[in-house]
Amino acid sequence: MDKQKKKLEEISGKIDSYKSSRNDINAKYKEKRGKQISIAMRLSTELVVSCVVGAVLGWYIDKWLDTKPIFFIILLILGIISGIKTAINTSRQLYENIPKSK
């Protein structure tokens, strides 16, 4: 009986150590995934907001000056360009802040 108890305790210890190491890995993965999702949301928000702001400003200027699609198209294109440029700059800054592994 003593042999069986020792084996069971040994197996139980191995299972517990495996579970704890697995939990550590899962916690690190969840943290990394959360950061990736927040970066993606930030980049997409910057892109969408700049496009919307350009379109809305262009629409109001066209309405005010009674020149229907001219300013809308121009400011929409400028908003898209601005959004892409901002997303590239932000992603470049985030890439530079990533610790380099040796």
Residue, then its C-alpha position, 0 to 999 in steps of 0.5 A: m500500500d505504501k508503494q501505491k500511495k507514493k506513486l500516487e503522490e508522485i503522479s499527483g505532484k507531476i500533474d500539479s506542476y504541469k497544471s501550474s506551468r500550463n496556467d503560467i503559459n495561458a496567462k502570458y498568452k492572454e496578456k499578449r493577445g489582449k495587447q495585440i487586440s488593443i493595437a489593432m483597435r487603435l490602428s483601425t480607429e485612427l484610420v476610420v476616424s480620419c476618413v469620417v472627419g474628412a468626409v464630414l468636413g467635405w460634406y459641410i463645406d460643399k453644403w455651405l458653398d453649394t459645390k456638391p461633390i468637390f470638397f467631399i471627394i478632396l477631403l475624403i481622399l486627404g482623410i484616407i491619406s492622413g489615416i494611412k500615414t498615421a497608422i503607419n507612423t503608429s505601427r512604426q513606433l510600436y514596432e520600435n518599442i518591441p524588445k529585441s530578443k538576442 
